[in-house]
């Protein structure tokens, strides 16, 4: 239980560390640095989705009995991953459409019309963004505790550490523009940290749910991967490639992807 608690809290600590950069900030974050960090975050999330979620989901399915097993074909192991992935994408799409929110760098709210304050909509945006990451950490720990194929506590810690590393620049990307917009340093730090607060809660919820739904763990792993891919494709990559210096986001993506891949292989 201690390892589980630490694993769920590590990503939050990464976000808080990044948000704390606001206390050292003198100027607004440069567009080049912001694009590099967005690309880095995208690379980590894509690598985590593939190496820590989709591949283990298929390995688990190949050793378990699922509805399509009667066909005795390769669909047995890929079916849960495919269905779970699409459900995860669809779930985030639904949340994105039904929740009023506001992204950093724009004054145009998304989702249904609302009288919520700009700060409240910004908080909802970062909550949507970080929920899949908490789910990913939680479901990998749940799989490791249940002895799932391809998953161990070491691999669970690997994705937790990888998400935490990605959350450091993510926390800074949220808190520093808030400060540059005129908010106090403590308020900017709080909102930046808030983006990571949902992760341990989401992870714990998935762990508790998975304990009652062990047979569908492959679907849950792929579901988390689909949700993370939605955030990358819908938000991170478009922001990283908008305007000039998009090549820096590509470099950041490559570094983030390789770092997460190495973490998963070495620790997993």
C-alpha positions in Angstrom: 0.0 0.0 0.0 2.9 2.4 0.8 4.4 1.9 -2.7 0.9 2.4 -4.2 0.4 5.7 -2.3 3.9 6.9 -3.3 3.3 5.9 -6.9 0.0 7.8 -7.1 1.5 11.0 -5.5 4.7 11.2 -7.6 3.0 12.8 -10.6 1.4 15.4 -8.3 4.8 16.3 -6.9 6.1 16.7 -10.4 3.3 19.2 -11.2 3.9 21.1 -8.0 7.6 21.4 -8.7 6.9 22.8 -12.2 4.3 25.2 -10.8 6.8 26.4 -8.3 8.9 27.8 -11.1 6.6 30.8 -10.9 8.4 32.0 -7.7 11.6 32.2 -9.7 10.1 33.8 -12.8 11.1 37.3 -13.9 9.8 37.3 -17.4 7.1 35.5 -19.4 8.0 32.0 -20.6 9.5 32.3 -24.1 7.5 30.8 -27.0 10.4 28.6 -28.0 10.7 27.1 -24.5 6.9 26.6 -24.3 6.8 24.8 -27.6 9.7 22.6 -26.6 8.0 21.6 -23.4 4.7 20.9 -25.1 6.5 18.6 -27.5 8.3 16.9 -24.6 5.0 16.3 -22.8 3.5 14.9 -26.0 6.4 12.5 -26.4 6.2 11.2 -22.9 2.4 10.6 -23.1 2.6 8.8 -26.4 5.4 6.5 -25.3 3.7 5.8 -22.0 0.5 5.0 -23.9 2.3 2.5 -26.2 4.9 0.9 -23.9 3.1 0.9 -20.6 -0.6 0.6 -21.6 -1.3 -0.8 -25.0 1.4 -3.4 -25.2 0.6 -4.8 -21.7 -3.1 -4.8 -22.6 -2.4 -7.0 -25.6 -0.1 -9.3 -23.6 -2.8 -9.7 -20.9 -5.5 -10.4 -23.5 -3.3 -13.1 -25.1 -3.2 -15.0 -21.8 -6.9 -14.6 -20.8 -10.3 -15.7 -22.0 -12.3 -13.0 -23.8 -15.5 -13.0 -25.9 -13.7 -13.3 -29.2 -11.5 -16.2 -28.0 -13.8 -18.7 -29.8 -12.4 -17.6 -33.1 -8.8 -18.6 -32.2 -7.2 -15.8 -34.2 -4.9 -12.8 -33.6 -8.1 -10.7 -32.9 -8.1 -12.3 -29.4 -5.2 -10.1 -28.1 -5.9 -6.9 -30.1 -9.7 -6.7 -29.6 -9.6 -5.5 -25.9 -6.9 -3.0 -26.8 -8.8 -1.6 -29.8 -12.1 -1.4 -28.0 -10.6 0.1 -24.9 -8.6 2.7 -26.9 -11.6 3.9 -28.8 -13.7 4.1 -25.6 -11.0 6.2 -24.0 -10.9 8.6 -26.9 -14.7 8.8 -27.0 -14.9 9.4 -23.2 -12.5 12.4 -23.4 -14.3 13.7 -26.4 -17.6 13.6 -24.5 -16.0 15.3 -21.4 -14.5 17.9 -23.7 -17.8 18.7 -25.3 -19.9 18.7 -22.1 -17.5 20.7 -19.8 -17.1 24.5 -20.1 -13.3 25.1 -20.1 -10.6 27.5 -21.3 -7.2 26.7 -22.5 -4.0 28.6 -21.8 -3.2 31.2 -24.4 -6.8 31.8 -25.6 -9.7 33.8 -24.5 -12.3 31.7 -26.4 -14.1 29.2 -24.0 -14.9 25.7 -25.3 -17.8 23.5 -24.4 -21.3 24.7 -23.5 -21.9 28.3 -22.5 -21.3 29.1 -18.9 -21.1 31.9 -16.4 -18.1 30.4 -14.7 -15.1 32.7 -14.2 -12.1 32.5 -16.4 -10.1 30.9 -13.6 -12.7 28.2 -13.0 -12.8 27.3 -16.7 -9.0 27.2 -16.8 -9.1 24.8 -13.8 -11.6 22.6 -15.6 -9.4 22.5 -18.7 -6.3 21.3 -16.7 -8.5 18.8 -14.9 -9.6 17.3 -18.2 -6.0 17.3 -19.4 -4.6 15.5 -16.4 -7.4 13.0 -15.6 -6.1 10.4 -18.2 -2.6 10.5 -16.7 -3.9 9.7 -13.2 -6.0 6.9 -14.7 -3.0 5.5 -16.5 -0.9 5.4 -13.3 -3.8 3.8 -11.4 -4.6 1.1 -13.9 -0.9 0.0 -14.2 -0.6 -0.2 -10.4 -3.8 -2.2 -10.3 -2.5 -4.6 -13.0 0.8 -5.0 -11.2 -1.0 -5.8 -7.9 -3.1 -8.4 -9.7 -0.2 -10.1 -11.3 -1.1 -9.1 -14.8 1.1 -10.2 -17.6 3.7 -7.6 -18.7 3.1 -5.5 -15.6 5.1 -5.2 -12.4 5.5 -2.7 -9.6 8.7 -1.5 -11.3 6.9 -0.8 -14.5 4.2 0.9 -12.6 6.8 3.2 -10.9 8.3 3.8 -14.3 5.1 5.3 -15.7 4.6 7.2 -12.5 8.0 8.7 -12.7 7.6 9.4 -16.5 4.3 11.2 -15.9 6.0 13.2 -13.1 8.8 14.3 -15.3 6.3 15.3 -18.0 4.3 17.2 -15.3 7.3 19.4 -14.3 7.2 21.5 -17.6 3.4 21.1 -17.7 3.0 22.8 -14.3 5.3 25.6 -15.4 3.4 26.1 -18.6 0.2 26.6 -16.6 1.5 28.7 -13.7 3.9 31.0 -15.5 1.4 32.5 -18.0 -1.0 32.9 -15.1 1.6 35.1 -13.4 2.4 37.0 -16.5 -1.3 37.8 -16.9 -1.3 39.6 -13.6 -2.2 37.0 -11.0 -0.3 36.7 -7.8 2.5 34.1 -7.5 0.6 32.1 -5.0 -2.6 32.0 -7.0 -0.6 31.1 -10.1 1.2 28.3 -8.1 -2.1 27.0 -6.8 -3.8 26.8 -10.2 -0.7 25.2 -11.7 -0.6 22.6 -8.9 -4.4 22.1 -9.2 -3.8 20.6 -12.6 -2.0 17.7 -10.9 -4.3 17.3 -7.9 -6.8 15.3 -10.0 -4.2 12.7 -10.9 -3.8 10.8 -7.6 -7.6 11.0 -7.1 -8.2 9.5 -10.6 -5.6 6.9 -10.1 -7.0 5.8 -6.7 -10.5 5.6 -8.2 -9.2 3.3 -11.0 -7.3 1.1 -8.5 -10.5 0.7 -6.4 -12.6 0.0 -9.5 -10.0 -2.4 -11.0 -10.1 -4.5 -7.8 -13.7 -5.5 -8.6 -13.1 -5.7 -12.4 -9.9 -7.7 -12.9 -11.1 -9.5 -16.0 -11.4 -6.2 -17.9 -8.0 -4.8 -17.0 -6.8 -5.0 -20.7 -9.8 -2.8 -21.6 -8.9 -0.3 -18.8 -5.3 -0.1 -19.8 -6.2 0.7 -23.4 -9.0 3.1 -22.2 -6.3 5.1 -20.4 -4.1 5.1 -23.5 -7.0 6.3 -25.7 -7.7 9.1 -23.2 -4.1 10.2 -23.2 -3.9 10.1 -27.0 -6.9 12.3 -27.1 -5.2 15.0 -25.0 -2.1 14.8 -27.2 -3.8 15.0 -30.5 -6.6 17.5 -29.5 -4.5 19.9 -27.4 -0.8 19.4 -27.0 0.3 18.9 -30.6 -1.9 21.7 -32.1 -0.6 24.2 -29.5 3.0 23.0 -30.0 2.9 23.4 -33.8 1.0 26.7 -34.0 3.1 29.6 -35.4 6.9 29.6 -35.5 9.5 27.3 -34.0 7.4 24.1 -34.5 10.6 22.2 -35.1 11.5 22.7 -31.4 8.3 20.9 -30.4 9.3 18.0 -32.7 12.7 17.8 -31.0 11.0 17.9 -27.6 8.7 15.2 -28.7 11.6 12.9 -29.7 13.4 13.5 -26.3 10.2 12.9 -24.3 9.3 9.7 -26.2 12.8 8.2 -25.9 13.1 9.1 -22.2 9.8 7.4 -21.4 10.6 4.4 -23.5 14.0 4.0 -21.8 12.3 4.4 -18.3 9.8 1.7 -19.1 12.3 -0.8 -20.5 14.9 -0.2 -17.8 12.6 -0.1 -14.8 9.9 -2.4 -16.2 
